[in-house]
Amino acid sequence: MGKDGRVETIKIKPVSTHLRYTWLIGVWTPAFTEFMHGYMLRQARSAGATDQMEEVHLSRVIQEAVDSRMKVDAVPFDDGTYFDIGTQRTC
């Protein structure tokens, strides 16, 4: 995240990290919905005739949006906790 609060890079499921932040929730406009639709169409076309498309992490779509110069902002909060339903533990 840059000093201006804009997302610069998302590290997707690193094995180990010293990163300070993670993303927890996303709110987006219809422009991102259209971007994601195009992304998913490209992924489906890449899968081709196999009909086997890998799971697409939303983080990859967001990173692609960042790479495409779409404005992606972050709102950090330093106090508080969250419940990760994917790992079923309080963080």
PyMOL Python script that loads the backbone (N, CA, C, O; Angstrom):
from pymol import cmd

cmd.read_pdbstr("""\
ATOM      1  N   MET A   1       0.854  -1.162   0.000  1.00  0.00           N
ATOM      2  CA  MET A   1       0.000   0.000   0.000  1.00  0.00           C
ATOM      3  C   MET A   1       0.904   1.229   0.000  1.00  0.00           C
ATOM      4  O   MET A   1       1.851   1.326   0.780  1.00  0.00           O
ATOM      5  N   GLY A   2       0.594   2.149  -0.878  1.00  0.00           N
ATOM      6  CA  GLY A   2       1.366   3.373  -0.942  1.00  0.00           C
ATOM      7  C   GLY A   2       0.958   4.355   0.155  1.00  0.00           C
ATOM      8  O   GLY A   2      -0.044   4.151   0.842  1.00  0.00           O
ATOM      9  N   LYS A   3       1.728   5.397   0.308  1.00  0.00           N
ATOM     10  CA  LYS A   3       1.435   6.408   1.321  1.00  0.00           C
ATOM     11  C   LYS A   3       0.092   7.085   1.085  1.00  0.00           C
ATOM     12  O   LYS A   3      -0.522   7.600   2.018  1.00  0.00           O
ATOM     13  N   ASP A   4      -0.365   7.082  -0.172  1.00  0.00           N
ATOM     14  CA  ASP A   4      -1.650   7.690  -0.518  1.00  0.00           C
ATOM     15  C   ASP A   4      -2.836   6.755  -0.282  1.00  0.00           C
ATOM     16  O   ASP A   4      -3.976   7.121  -0.570  1.00  0.00           O
ATOM     17  N   GLY A   5      -2.581   5.552   0.240  1.00  0.00           N
ATOM     18  CA  GLY A   5      -3.647   4.602   0.526  1.00  0.00           C
ATOM     19  C   GLY A   5      -4.037   3.733  -0.650  1.00  0.00           C
ATOM     20  O   GLY A   5      -4.968   2.934  -0.551  1.00  0.00           O
ATOM     21  N   ARG A   6      -3.335   3.881  -1.766  1.00  0.00           N
ATOM     22  CA  ARG A   6      -3.656   3.066  -2.938  1.00  0.00           C
ATOM     23  C   ARG A   6      -2.937   1.728  -2.859  1.00  0.00           C
ATOM     24  O   ARG A   6      -1.783   1.650  -2.437  1.00  0.00           O
ATOM     25  N   VAL A   7      -3.626   0.693  -3.265  1.00  0.00           N
ATOM     26  CA  VAL A   7      -3.037  -0.642  -3.292  1.00  0.00           C
ATOM     27  C   VAL A   7      -2.048  -0.701  -4.445  1.00  0.00           C
ATOM     28  O   VAL A   7      -2.367  -0.323  -5.573  1.00  0.00           O
ATOM     29  N   GLU A   8      -0.845  -1.180  -4.149  1.00  0.00           N
ATOM     30  CA  GLU A   8       0.196  -1.303  -5.164  1.00  0.00           C
ATOM     31  C   GLU A   8       0.416  -2.757  -5.566  1.00  0.00           C
ATOM     32  O   GLU A   8       0.580  -3.055  -6.749  1.00  0.00           O
ATOM     33  N   THR A   9       0.420  -3.658  -4.595  1.00  0.00           N
ATOM     34  CA  THR A   9       0.679  -5.069  -4.854  1.00  0.00           C
ATOM     35  C   THR A   9      -0.066  -5.915  -3.833  1.00  0.00           C
ATOM     36  O   THR A   9      -0.151  -5.568  -2.655  1.00  0.00           O
ATOM     37  N   ILE A  10      -0.600  -7.024  -4.306  1.00  0.00           N
ATOM     38  CA  ILE A  10      -1.209  -8.010  -3.417  1.00  0.00           C
ATOM     39  C   ILE A  10      -0.374  -9.281  -3.520  1.00  0.00           C
ATOM     40  O   ILE A  10      -0.185  -9.820  -4.610  1.00  0.00           O
ATOM     41  N   LYS A  11       0.116  -9.748  -2.402  1.00  0.00           N
ATOM     42  CA  LYS A  11       0.838 -11.022  -2.347  1.00  0.00           C
ATOM     43  C   LYS A  11      -0.201 -12.098  -2.053  1.00  0.00           C
ATOM     44  O   LYS A  11      -0.860 -12.064  -1.014  1.00  0.00           O
ATOM     45  N   ILE A  12      -0.343 -13.038  -2.956  1.00  0.00           N
ATOM     46  CA  ILE A  12      -1.409 -14.028  -2.842  1.00  0.00           C
ATOM     47  C   ILE A  12      -0.888 -15.297  -2.186  1.00  0.00           C
ATOM     48  O   ILE A  12      -0.050 -16.013  -2.734  1.00  0.00           O
ATOM     49  N   LYS A  13      -1.407 -15.546  -1.010  1.00  0.00           N
ATOM     50  CA  LYS A  13      -1.103 -16.748  -0.235  1.00  0.00           C
ATOM     51  C   LYS A  13       0.389 -17.064  -0.148  1.00  0.00           C
ATOM     52  O   LYS A  13       0.815 -18.155  -0.526  1.00  0.00           O
ATOM     53  N   PRO A  14       1.194 -16.103   0.355  1.00  0.00           N
ATOM     54  CA  PRO A  14       2.621 -16.413   0.498  1.00  0.00           C
ATOM     55  C   PRO A  14       2.835 -17.496   1.547  1.00  0.00           C
ATOM     56  O   PRO A  14       2.076 -17.598   2.511  1.00  0.00           O
ATOM     57  N   VAL A  15       3.868 -18.299   1.352  1.00  0.00           N
ATOM     58  CA  VAL A  15       4.183 -19.376   2.299  1.00  0.00           C
ATOM     59  C   VAL A  15       4.557 -18.786   3.654  1.00  0.00           C
ATOM     60  O   VAL A  15       4.125 -19.272   4.699  1.00  0.00           O
ATOM     61  N   SER A  16       5.363 -17.736   3.620  1.00  0.00           N
ATOM     62  CA  SER A  16       5.692 -17.000   4.839  1.00  0.00           C
ATOM     63  C   SER A  16       5.776 -15.531   4.470  1.00  0.00           C
ATOM     64  O   SER A  16       6.015 -15.182   3.314  1.00  0.00           O
ATOM     65  N   THR A  17       5.578 -14.674   5.458  1.00  0.00           N
ATOM     66  CA  THR A  17       5.562 -13.249   5.164  1.00  0.00           C
ATOM     67  C   THR A  17       5.834 -12.423   6.406  1.00  0.00           C
ATOM     68  O   THR A  17       5.614 -12.864   7.534  1.00  0.00           O
ATOM     69  N   HIS A  18       6.310 -11.231   6.173  1.00  0.00           N
ATOM     70  CA  HIS A  18       6.456 -10.228   7.222  1.00  0.00           C
ATOM     71  C   HIS A  18       5.530  -9.055   6.926  1.00  0.00           C
ATOM     72  O   HIS A  18       5.666  -7.979   7.508  1.00  0.00           O
ATOM     73  N   LEU A  19       4.594  -9.274   6.021  1.00  0.00           N
ATOM     74  CA  LEU A  19       3.659  -8.215   5.660  1.00  0.00           C
ATOM     75  C   LEU A  19       2.799  -7.840   6.853  1.00  0.00           C
ATOM     76  O   LEU A  19       2.511  -8.662   7.722  1.00  0.00           O
ATOM     77  N   ARG A  20       2.400  -6.586   6.872  1.00  0.00           N
ATOM     78  CA  ARG A  20       1.643  -6.072   8.006  1.00  0.00           C
ATOM     79  C   ARG A  20       0.126  -6.155   7.799  1.00  0.00           C
ATOM     80  O   ARG A  20      -0.626  -6.266   8.768  1.00  0.00           O
ATOM     81  N   TYR A  21      -0.319  -6.104   6.551  1.00  0.00           N
ATOM     82  CA  TYR A  21      -1.750  -6.035   6.276  1.00  0.00           C
ATOM     83  C   TYR A  21      -2.234  -7.199   5.417  1.00  0.00           C
ATOM     84  O   TYR A  21      -1.460  -7.813   4.682  1.00  0.00           O
ATOM     85  N   THR A  22      -3.512  -7.484   5.523  1.00  0.00           N
ATOM     86  CA  THR A  22      -4.223  -8.394   4.654  1.00  0.00           C
ATOM     87  C   THR A  22      -5.498  -7.693   4.229  1.00  0.00           C
ATOM     88  O   THR A  22      -5.882  -6.695   4.837  1.00  0.00           O
ATOM     89  N   TRP A  23      -6.155  -8.190   3.208  1.00  0.00           N
ATOM     90  CA  TRP A  23      -7.442  -7.581   2.883  1.00  0.00           C
ATOM     91  C   TRP A  23      -8.539  -8.468   3.430  1.00  0.00           C
ATOM     92  O   TRP A  23      -8.442  -9.695   3.404  1.00  0.00           O
ATOM     93  N   LEU A  24      -9.583  -7.826   3.924  1.00  0.00           N
ATOM     94  CA  LEU A  24     -10.653  -8.558   4.592  1.00  0.00           C
ATOM     95  C   LEU A  24     -11.993  -8.450   3.890  1.00  0.00           C
ATOM     96  O   LEU A  24     -12.790  -9.388   3.921  1.00  0.00           O
ATOM     97  N   ILE A  25     -12.243  -7.330   3.268  1.00  0.00           N
ATOM     98  CA  ILE A  25     -13.544  -7.102   2.648  1.00  0.00           C
ATOM     99  C   ILE A  25     -13.352  -6.204   1.438  1.00  0.00           C
ATOM    100  O   ILE A  25     -12.462  -5.354   1.423  1.00  0.00           O
ATOM    101  N   GLY A  26     -14.164  -6.386   0.454  1.00  0.00           N
ATOM    102  CA  GLY A  26     -14.076  -5.561  -0.739  1.00  0.00           C
ATOM    103  C   GLY A  26     -15.415  -4.915  -1.053  1.00  0.00           C
ATOM    104  O   GLY A  26     -16.469  -5.533  -0.908  1.00  0.00           O
ATOM    105  N   VAL A  27     -15.356  -3.689  -1.475  1.00  0.00           N
ATOM    106  CA  VAL A  27     -16.536  -2.953  -1.929  1.00  0.00           C
ATOM    107  C   VAL A  27     -16.154  -2.362  -3.268  1.00  0.00           C
ATOM    108  O   VAL A  27     -15.115  -1.712  -3.386  1.00  0.00           O
ATOM    109  N   TRP A  28     -16.986  -2.582  -4.291  1.00  0.00           N
ATOM    110  CA  TRP A  28     -16.587  -2.085  -5.596  1.00  0.00           C
ATOM    111  C   TRP A  28     -17.761  -1.516  -6.380  1.00  0.00           C
ATOM    112  O   TRP A  28     -18.928  -1.658  -6.015  1.00  0.00           O
ATOM    113  N   THR A  29     -17.393  -0.870  -7.469  1.00  0.00           N
ATOM    114  CA  THR A  29     -18.352  -0.212  -8.339  1.00  0.00           C
ATOM    115  C   THR A  29     -18.706  -1.121  -9.514  1.00  0.00           C
ATOM    116  O   THR A  29     -18.078  -2.162  -9.705  1.00  0.00           O
ATOM    117  N   PRO A  30     -19.703  -0.734 -10.293  1.00  0.00           N
ATOM    118  CA  PRO A  30     -20.009  -1.497 -11.501  1.00  0.00           C
ATOM    119  C   PRO A  30     -18.816  -1.595 -12.460  1.00  0.00           C
ATOM    120  O   PRO A  30     -18.715  -2.558 -13.219  1.00  0.00           O
ATOM    121  N   ALA A  31     -17.924  -0.618 -12.432  1.00  0.00           N
ATOM    122  CA  ALA A  31     -16.738  -0.675 -13.303  1.00  0.00           C
ATOM    123  C   ALA A  31     -15.879  -1.892 -12.962  1.00  0.00           C
ATOM    124  O   ALA A  31     -15.367  -2.551 -13.866  1.00  0.00           O
ATOM    125  N   PHE A  32     -15.714  -2.198 -11.684  1.00  0.00           N
ATOM    126  CA  PHE A  32     -14.937  -3.376 -11.304  1.00  0.00           C
ATOM    127  C   PHE A  32     -15.703  -4.656 -11.641  1.00  0.00           C
ATOM    128  O   PHE A  32     -15.101  -5.652 -12.041  1.00  0.00           O
ATOM    129  N   THR A  33     -17.019  -4.632 -11.481  1.00  0.00           N
ATOM    130  CA  THR A  33     -17.816  -5.798 -11.851  1.00  0.00           C
ATOM    131  C   THR A  33     -17.599  -6.126 -13.322  1.00  0.00           C
ATOM    132  O   THR A  33     -17.426  -7.293 -13.672  1.00  0.00           O
ATOM    133  N   GLU A  34     -17.605  -5.125 -14.181  1.00  0.00           N
ATOM    134  CA  GLU A  34     -17.351  -5.337 -15.611  1.00  0.00           C
ATOM    135  C   GLU A  34     -15.926  -5.834 -15.847  1.00  0.00           C
ATOM    136  O   GLU A  34     -15.700  -6.716 -16.675  1.00  0.00           O
ATOM    137  N   PHE A  35     -14.966  -5.264 -15.112  1.00  0.00           N
ATOM    138  CA  PHE A  35     -13.573  -5.700 -15.222  1.00  0.00           C
ATOM    139  C   PHE A  35     -13.467  -7.175 -14.849  1.00  0.00           C
ATOM    140  O   PHE A  35     -12.815  -7.952 -15.547  1.00  0.00           O
ATOM    141  N   MET A  36     -14.110  -7.561 -13.743  1.00  0.00           N
ATOM    142  CA  MET A  36     -14.057  -8.946 -13.280  1.00  0.00           C
ATOM    143  C   MET A  36     -14.727  -9.874 -14.289  1.00  0.00           C
ATOM    144  O   MET A  36     -14.245 -10.979 -14.536  1.00  0.00           O
ATOM    145  N   HIS A  37     -15.823  -9.431 -14.864  1.00  0.00           N
ATOM    146  CA  HIS A  37     -16.507 -10.230 -15.884  1.00  0.00           C
ATOM    147  C   HIS A  37     -15.557 -10.518 -17.050  1.00  0.00           C
ATOM    148  O   HIS A  37     -15.455 -11.657 -17.505  1.00  0.00           O
ATOM    149  N   GLY A  38     -14.866  -9.486 -17.528  1.00  0.00           N
ATOM    150  CA  GLY A  38     -13.895  -9.672 -18.616  1.00  0.00           C
ATOM    151  C   GLY A  38     -12.766 -10.593 -18.212  1.00  0.00           C
ATOM    152  O   GLY A  38     -12.334 -11.434 -19.000  1.00  0.00           O
ATOM    153  N   TYR A  39     -12.284 -10.443 -16.988  1.00  0.00           N
ATOM    154  CA  TYR A  39     -11.215 -11.304 -16.482  1.00  0.00           C
ATOM    155  C   TYR A  39     -11.657 -12.764 -16.497  1.00  0.00           C
ATOM    156  O   TYR A  39     -10.921 -13.642 -16.947  1.00  0.00           O
ATOM    157  N   MET A  40     -12.866 -13.012 -16.000  1.00  0.00           N
ATOM    158  CA  MET A  40     -13.361 -14.383 -15.938  1.00  0.00           C
ATOM    159  C   MET A  40     -13.580 -14.964 -17.330  1.00  0.00           C
ATOM    160  O   MET A  40     -13.336 -16.151 -17.546  1.00  0.00           O
ATOM    161  N   LEU A  41     -14.036 -14.148 -18.276  1.00  0.00           N
ATOM    162  CA  LEU A  41     -14.172 -14.631 -19.649  1.00  0.00           C
ATOM    163  C   LEU A  41     -12.820 -15.034 -20.225  1.00  0.00           C
ATOM    164  O   LEU A  41     -12.709 -16.063 -20.892  1.00  0.00           O
ATOM    165  N   ARG A  42     -11.793 -14.227 -19.971  1.00  0.00           N
ATOM    166  CA  ARG A  42     -10.450 -14.564 -20.458  1.00  0.00           C
ATOM    167  C   ARG A  42      -9.952 -15.856 -19.812  1.00  0.00           C
ATOM    168  O   ARG A  42      -9.331 -16.681 -20.481  1.00  0.00           O
ATOM    169  N   GLN A  43     -10.217 -16.036 -18.531  1.00  0.00           N
ATOM    170  CA  GLN A  43      -9.801 -17.262 -17.843  1.00  0.00           C
ATOM    171  C   GLN A  43     -10.521 -18.481 -18.430  1.00  0.00           C
ATOM    172  O   GLN A  43      -9.913 -19.531 -18.638  1.00  0.00           O
ATOM    173  N   ALA A  44     -11.811 -18.328 -18.691  1.00  0.00           N
ATOM    174  CA  ALA A  44     -12.583 -19.435 -19.257  1.00  0.00           C
ATOM    175  C   ALA A  44     -12.069 -19.792 -20.648  1.00  0.00           C
ATOM    176  O   ALA A  44     -11.972 -20.970 -20.992  1.00  0.00           O
ATOM    177  N   ARG A  45     -11.742 -18.788 -21.440  1.00  0.00           N
ATOM    178  CA  ARG A  45     -11.210 -19.047 -22.788  1.00  0.00           C
ATOM    179  C   ARG A  45      -9.853 -19.740 -22.695  1.00  0.00           C
ATOM    180  O   ARG A  45      -9.543 -20.621 -23.497  1.00  0.00           O
ATOM    181  N   SER A  46      -9.049 -19.338 -21.714  1.00  0.00           N
ATOM    182  CA  SER A  46      -7.733 -19.960 -21.532  1.00  0.00           C
ATOM    183  C   SER A  46      -7.857 -21.422 -21.138  1.00  0.00           C
ATOM    184  O   SER A  46      -7.015 -22.242 -21.503  1.00  0.00           O
ATOM    185  N   ALA A  47      -8.908 -21.748 -20.391  1.00  0.00           N
ATOM    186  CA  ALA A  47      -9.121 -23.141 -19.973  1.00  0.00           C
ATOM    187  C   ALA A  47      -9.430 -24.006 -21.191  1.00  0.00           C
ATOM    188  O   ALA A  47      -9.168 -25.209 -21.189  1.00  0.00           O
ATOM    189  N   GLY A  48      -9.990 -23.386 -22.232  1.00  0.00           N
ATOM    190  CA  GLY A  48     -10.235 -24.093 -23.480  1.00  0.00           C
ATOM    191  C   GLY A  48     -11.234 -25.215 -23.362  1.00  0.00           C
ATOM    192  O   GLY A  48     -12.194 -25.145 -22.596  1.00  0.00           O
ATOM    193  N   ALA A  49     -10.989 -26.246 -24.134  1.00  0.00           N
ATOM    194  CA  ALA A  49     -11.931 -27.356 -24.241  1.00  0.00           C
ATOM    195  C   ALA A  49     -11.898 -28.292 -23.037  1.00  0.00           C
ATOM    196  O   ALA A  49     -12.719 -29.205 -22.945  1.00  0.00           O
ATOM    197  N   THR A  50     -10.971 -28.082 -22.122  1.00  0.00           N
ATOM    198  CA  THR A  50     -10.863 -29.009 -20.985  1.00  0.00           C
ATOM    199  C   THR A  50     -11.998 -28.843 -19.993  1.00  0.00           C
ATOM    200  O   THR A  50     -12.275 -29.754 -19.213  1.00  0.00           O
ATOM    201  N   ASP A  51     -12.663 -27.689 -20.008  1.00  0.00           N
ATOM    202  CA  ASP A  51     -13.723 -27.384 -19.038  1.00  0.00           C
ATOM    203  C   ASP A  51     -13.212 -27.455 -17.601  1.00  0.00           C
ATOM    204  O   ASP A  51     -13.994 -27.592 -16.661  1.00  0.00           O
ATOM    205  N   GLN A  52     -11.915 -27.363 -17.445  1.00  0.00           N
ATOM    206  CA  GLN A  52     -11.307 -27.401 -16.124  1.00  0.00           C
ATOM    207  C   GLN A  52     -10.647 -26.054 -15.833  1.00  0.00           C
ATOM    208  O   GLN A  52      -9.492 -25.830 -16.195  1.00  0.00           O
ATOM    209  N   MET A  53     -11.367 -25.187 -15.197  1.00  0.00           N
ATOM    210  CA  MET A  53     -10.828 -23.890 -14.856  1.00  0.00           C
ATOM    211  C   MET A  53     -10.381 -23.912 -13.405  1.00  0.00           C
ATOM    212  O   MET A  53     -11.120 -24.356 -12.527  1.00  0.00           O
ATOM    213  N   GLU A  54      -9.182 -23.436 -13.158  1.00  0.00           N
ATOM    214  CA  GLU A  54      -8.688 -23.383 -11.784  1.00  0.00           C
ATOM    215  C   GLU A  54      -9.510 -22.383 -10.975  1.00  0.00           C
ATOM    216  O   GLU A  54     -10.123 -21.469 -11.527  1.00  0.00           O
ATOM    217  N   GLU A  55      -9.511 -22.573  -9.668  1.00  0.00           N
ATOM    218  CA  GLU A  55     -10.170 -21.618  -8.785  1.00  0.00           C
ATOM    219  C   GLU A  55      -9.521 -20.250  -8.986  1.00  0.00           C
ATOM    220  O   GLU A  55      -8.296 -20.134  -9.005  1.00  0.00           O
ATOM    221  N   VAL A  56     -10.334 -19.239  -9.134  1.00  0.00           N
ATOM    222  CA  VAL A  56      -9.826 -17.886  -9.316  1.00  0.00           C
ATOM    223  C   VAL A  56      -9.949 -17.155  -7.989  1.00  0.00           C
ATOM    224  O   VAL A  56     -11.049 -16.965  -7.470  1.00  0.00           O
ATOM    225  N   HIS A  57      -8.814 -16.751  -7.451  1.00  0.00           N
ATOM    226  CA  HIS A  57      -8.813 -15.979  -6.211  1.00  0.00           C
ATOM    227  C   HIS A  57      -9.160 -14.535  -6.534  1.00  0.00           C
ATOM    228  O   HIS A  57      -8.611 -13.953  -7.470  1.00  0.00           O
ATOM    229  N   LEU A  58     -10.059 -13.965  -5.771  1.00  0.00           N
ATOM    230  CA  LEU A  58     -10.436 -12.576  -5.984  1.00  0.00           C
ATOM    231  C   LEU A  58      -9.210 -11.666  -5.911  1.00  0.00           C
ATOM    232  O   LEU A  58      -9.161 -10.632  -6.578  1.00  0.00           O
ATOM    233  N   SER A  59      -8.230 -12.047  -5.108  1.00  0.00           N
ATOM    234  CA  SER A  59      -6.992 -11.263  -5.019  1.00  0.00           C
ATOM    235  C   SER A  59      -6.312 -11.147  -6.380  1.00  0.00           C
ATOM    236  O   SER A  59      -5.740 -10.103  -6.693  1.00  0.00           O
ATOM    237  N   ARG A  60      -6.365 -12.188  -7.183  1.00  0.00           N
ATOM    238  CA  ARG A  60      -5.768 -12.136  -8.530  1.00  0.00           C
ATOM    239  C   ARG A  60      -6.498 -11.139  -9.415  1.00  0.00           C
ATOM    240  O   ARG A  60      -5.871 -10.407 -10.181  1.00  0.00           O
ATOM    241  N   VAL A  61      -7.815 -11.108  -9.313  1.00  0.00           N
ATOM    242  CA  VAL A  61      -8.596 -10.162 -10.102  1.00  0.00           C
ATOM    243  C   VAL A  61      -8.277  -8.738  -9.655  1.00  0.00           C
ATOM    244  O   VAL A  61      -8.112  -7.845 -10.487  1.00  0.00           O
ATOM    245  N   ILE A  62      -8.190  -8.527  -8.350  1.00  0.00           N
ATOM    246  CA  ILE A  62      -7.868  -7.196  -7.829  1.00  0.00           C
ATOM    247  C   ILE A  62      -6.468  -6.792  -8.270  1.00  0.00           C
ATOM    248  O   ILE A  62      -6.259  -5.644  -8.663  1.00  0.00           O
ATOM    249  N   GLN A  63      -5.503  -7.708  -8.212  1.00  0.00           N
ATOM    250  CA  GLN A  63      -4.144  -7.385  -8.646  1.00  0.00           C
ATOM    251  C   GLN A  63      -4.127  -7.024 -10.130  1.00  0.00           C
ATOM    252  O   GLN A  63      -3.432  -6.093 -10.537  1.00  0.00           O
ATOM    253  N   GLU A  64      -4.879  -7.747 -10.923  1.00  0.00           N
ATOM    254  CA  GLU A  64      -4.977  -7.437 -12.353  1.00  0.00           C
ATOM    255  C   GLU A  64      -5.567  -6.037 -12.556  1.00  0.00           C
ATOM    256  O   GLU A  64      -5.137  -5.300 -13.443  1.00  0.00           O
ATOM    257  N   ALA A  65      -6.547  -5.680 -11.734  1.00  0.00           N
ATOM    258  CA  ALA A  65      -7.127  -4.331 -11.802  1.00  0.00           C
ATOM    259  C   ALA A  65      -6.070  -3.280 -11.453  1.00  0.00           C
ATOM    260  O   ALA A  65      -5.975  -2.250 -12.121  1.00  0.00           O
ATOM    261  N   VAL A  66      -5.282  -3.536 -10.416  1.00  0.00           N
ATOM    262  CA  VAL A  66      -4.192  -2.628 -10.042  1.00  0.00           C
ATOM    263  C   VAL A  66      -3.219  -2.499 -11.206  1.00  0.00           C
ATOM    264  O   VAL A  66      -2.823  -1.391 -11.568  1.00  0.00           O
ATOM    265  N   ASP A  67      -2.833  -3.628 -11.791  1.00  0.00           N
ATOM    266  CA  ASP A  67      -1.898  -3.627 -12.915  1.00  0.00           C
ATOM    267  C   ASP A  67      -2.462  -2.889 -14.126  1.00  0.00           C
ATOM    268  O   ASP A  67      -1.710  -2.359 -14.944  1.00  0.00           O
ATOM    269  N   SER A  68      -3.780  -2.857 -14.233  1.00  0.00           N
ATOM    270  CA  SER A  68      -4.441  -2.172 -15.346  1.00  0.00           C
ATOM    271  C   SER A  68      -4.712  -0.701 -15.023  1.00  0.00           C
ATOM    272  O   SER A  68      -5.398  -0.004 -15.770  1.00  0.00           O
ATOM    273  N   ARG A  69      -4.167  -0.251 -13.910  1.00  0.00           N
ATOM    274  CA  ARG A  69      -4.284   1.144 -13.472  1.00  0.00           C
ATOM    275  C   ARG A  69      -5.682   1.528 -12.975  1.00  0.00           C
ATOM    276  O   ARG A  69      -6.034   2.707 -12.939  1.00  0.00           O
ATOM    277  N   MET A  70      -6.467   0.531 -12.596  1.00  0.00           N
ATOM    278  CA  MET A  70      -7.750   0.826 -11.967  1.00  0.00           C
ATOM    279  C   MET A  70      -7.457   1.285 -10.546  1.00  0.00           C
ATOM    280  O   MET A  70      -6.568   0.743  -9.889  1.00  0.00           O
ATOM    281  N   LYS A  71      -8.186   2.261 -10.076  1.00  0.00           N
ATOM    282  CA  LYS A  71      -7.964   2.787  -8.731  1.00  0.00           C
ATOM    283  C   LYS A  71      -8.465   1.776  -7.698  1.00  0.00           C
ATOM    284  O   LYS A  71      -9.642   1.417  -7.686  1.00  0.00           O
ATOM    285  N   VAL A  72      -7.559   1.326  -6.839  1.00  0.00           N
ATOM    286  CA  VAL A  72      -7.883   0.388  -5.765  1.00  0.00           C
ATOM    287  C   VAL A  72      -7.332   0.996  -4.480  1.00  0.00           C
ATOM    288  O   VAL A  72      -6.119   1.131  -4.314  1.00  0.00           O
ATOM    289  N   ASP A  73      -8.226   1.356  -3.583  1.00  0.00           N
ATOM    290  CA  ASP A  73      -7.835   1.995  -2.328  1.00  0.00           C
ATOM    291  C   ASP A  73      -7.897   1.004  -1.173  1.00  0.00           C
ATOM    292  O   ASP A  73      -8.639   0.023  -1.215  1.00  0.00           O
ATOM    293  N   ALA A  74      -7.102   1.281  -0.142  1.00  0.00           N
ATOM    294  CA  ALA A  74      -7.098   0.486   1.082  1.00  0.00           C
ATOM    295  C   ALA A  74      -7.470   1.388   2.252  1.00  0.00           C
ATOM    296  O   ALA A  74      -7.142   2.574   2.274  1.00  0.00           O
ATOM    297  N   VAL A  75      -8.155   0.805   3.212  1.00  0.00           N
ATOM    298  CA  VAL A  75      -8.503   1.521   4.436  1.00  0.00           C
ATOM    299  C   VAL A  75      -7.996   0.668   5.594  1.00  0.00           C
ATOM    300  O   VAL A  75      -8.698  -0.231   6.058  1.00  0.00           O
ATOM    301  N   PRO A  76      -6.787   0.944   6.059  1.00  0.00           N
ATOM    302  CA  PRO A  76      -6.239   0.126   7.143  1.00  0.00           C
ATOM    303  C   PRO A  76      -6.868   0.464   8.496  1.00  0.00           C
ATOM    304  O   PRO A  76      -7.246   1.606   8.756  1.00  0.00           O
ATOM    305  N   PHE A  77      -6.968  -0.540   9.335  1.00  0.00           N
ATOM    306  CA  PHE A  77      -7.311  -0.302  10.736  1.00  0.00           C
ATOM    307  C   PHE A  77      -6.324  -1.097  11.571  1.00  0.00           C
ATOM    308  O   PHE A  77      -6.142  -2.300  11.382  1.00  0.00           O
ATOM    309  N   ASP A  78      -5.700  -0.398  12.490  1.00  0.00           N
ATOM    310  CA  ASP A  78      -4.630  -1.012  13.276  1.00  0.00           C
ATOM    311  C   ASP A  78      -5.122  -1.665  14.559  1.00  0.00           C
ATOM    312  O   ASP A  78      -4.422  -2.493  15.140  1.00  0.00           O
ATOM    313  N   ASP A  79      -6.315  -1.302  15.003  1.00  0.00           N
ATOM    314  CA  ASP A  79      -6.864  -1.896  16.216  1.00  0.00           C
ATOM    315  C   ASP A  79      -8.040  -2.782  15.844  1.00  0.00           C
ATOM    316  O   ASP A  79      -8.786  -2.472  14.915  1.00  0.00           O
ATOM    317  N   GLY A  80      -8.204  -3.856  16.547  1.00  0.00           N
ATOM    318  CA  GLY A  80      -9.338  -4.730  16.298  1.00  0.00           C
ATOM    319  C   GLY A  80      -8.898  -6.127  15.914  1.00  0.00           C
ATOM    320  O   GLY A  80      -7.709  -6.411  15.770  1.00  0.00           O
ATOM    321  N   THR A  81      -9.878  -6.984  15.755  1.00  0.00           N
ATOM    322  CA  THR A  81      -9.635  -8.364  15.373  1.00  0.00           C
ATOM    323  C   THR A  81     -10.624  -8.738  14.277  1.00  0.00           C
ATOM    324  O   THR A  81     -11.560  -7.991  13.994  1.00  0.00           O
ATOM    325  N   TYR A  82     -10.413  -9.888  13.669  1.00  0.00           N
ATOM    326  CA  TYR A  82     -11.348 -10.396  12.679  1.00  0.00           C
ATOM    327  C   TYR A  82     -11.431 -11.904  12.826  1.00  0.00           C
ATOM    328  O   TYR A  82     -10.561 -12.529  13.432  1.00  0.00           O
ATOM    329  N   PHE A  83     -12.469 -12.472  12.277  1.00  0.00           N
ATOM    330  CA  PHE A  83     -12.663 -13.909  12.298  1.00  0.00           C
ATOM    331  C   PHE A  83     -12.547 -14.409  10.876  1.00  0.00           C
ATOM    332  O   PHE A  83     -13.350 -14.041  10.019  1.00  0.00           O
ATOM    333  N   ASP A  84     -11.561 -15.239  10.617  1.00  0.00           N
ATOM    334  CA  ASP A  84     -11.315 -15.780   9.287  1.00  0.00           C
ATOM    335  C   ASP A  84     -12.094 -17.083   9.153  1.00  0.00           C
ATOM    336  O   ASP A  84     -11.706 -18.100   9.727  1.00  0.00           O
ATOM    337  N   ILE A  85     -13.189 -17.056   8.398  1.00  0.00           N
ATOM    338  CA  ILE A  85     -14.021 -18.253   8.271  1.00  0.00           C
ATOM    339  C   ILE A  85     -13.334 -19.335   7.450  1.00  0.00           C
ATOM    340  O   ILE A  85     -13.735 -20.498   7.485  1.00  0.00           O
ATOM    341  N   GLY A  86     -12.281 -18.942   6.698  1.00  0.00           N
ATOM    342  CA  GLY A  86     -11.540 -19.937   5.914  1.00  0.00           C
ATOM    343  C   GLY A  86     -10.661 -20.821   6.763  1.00  0.00           C
ATOM    344  O   GLY A  86     -10.433 -21.980   6.418  1.00  0.00           O
ATOM    345  N   THR A  87     -10.157 -20.295   7.876  1.00  0.00           N
ATOM    346  CA  THR A  87      -9.300 -21.091   8.751  1.00  0.00           C
ATOM    347  C   THR A  87      -9.940 -21.342  10.111  1.00  0.00           C
ATOM    348  O   THR A  87      -9.383 -22.058  10.944  1.00  0.00           O
ATOM    349  N   GLN A  88     -11.092 -20.762  10.329  1.00  0.00           N
ATOM    350  CA  GLN A  88     -11.842 -20.920  11.578  1.00  0.00           C
ATOM    351  C   GLN A  88     -11.000 -20.660  12.816  1.00  0.00           C
ATOM    352  O   GLN A  88     -10.948 -21.466  13.745  1.00  0.00           O
ATOM    353  N   ARG A  89     -10.346 -19.508  12.796  1.00  0.00           N
ATOM    354  CA  ARG A  89      -9.610 -19.067  13.989  1.00  0.00           C
ATOM    355  C   ARG A  89      -9.694 -17.557  14.059  1.00  0.00           C
ATOM    356  O   ARG A  89      -9.824 -16.885  13.036  1.00  0.00           O
ATOM    357  N   THR A  90      -9.622 -17.029  15.255  1.00  0.00           N
ATOM    358  CA  THR A  90      -9.638 -15.586  15.442  1.00  0.00           C
ATOM    359  C   THR A  90      -8.236 -15.041  15.232  1.00  0.00           C
ATOM    360  O   THR A  90      -7.267 -15.587  15.758  1.00  0.00           O
ATOM    361  N   CYS A  91      -8.129 -13.980  14.473  1.00  0.00           N
ATOM    362  CA  CYS A  91      -6.828 -13.385  14.178  1.00  0.00           C
ATOM    363  C   CYS A  91      -6.746 -11.998  14.810  1.00  0.00           C
ATOM    364  O   CYS A  91      -5.726 -11.321  14.680  1.00  0.00           O
TER     365      CYS A  91
END
""", "prot")
cmd.dss("prot")
cmd.show_as("cartoon", "prot")
cmd.util.cbc("prot")
cmd.orient("prot")
